[in-house]
Amino acid sequence: MGRLLGFIMLLIVVGIGGYLYSRQAESVTAIGSNPITAVEISGVHNDLIALGNAERRYFALNLKYASLEELRTNGDVLVPIREGYSYSAQTSDTGFKIIAAYSGSDPKAPKRIILNESMTMTTE
């Protein structure tokens, strides 16, 4: 009788653990239809931060912001290549916006992720 009760308790605990795991997996993929998209978006966030830091370093030395092409040719940054995303920069005398535009097939993925000169990231 004690073993049967222990086995039933084990099944209950495993069931609760499985339920909690599945709920957590759903929250992770809220930004995409699958976990691979979530990982890609995390990578894009890291890329944008690296590009933003390169813009800030360039500004500190040259008192102006640079295009991504200028940053690449000066060797300040390697503009990453991610499947489904393309990067562009809009610069002015007082600020910049680095835009990662999504052209893939995941309907839940953000279409644009934007980083500005204050290092604030927004998604559209």
ABEGO torsion letter per residue (X at the ends): XAAAAAAAAAAAAAAAAAAAAAAAAAAAAAABABAAAAAAAAAAAAAAAAAAAAAAAAAAAAGBBBBAAAAAAAGABBBBBBBGBBBBBBBBAABBBBBBBBABABAABBABBBBBAAGBBBBX
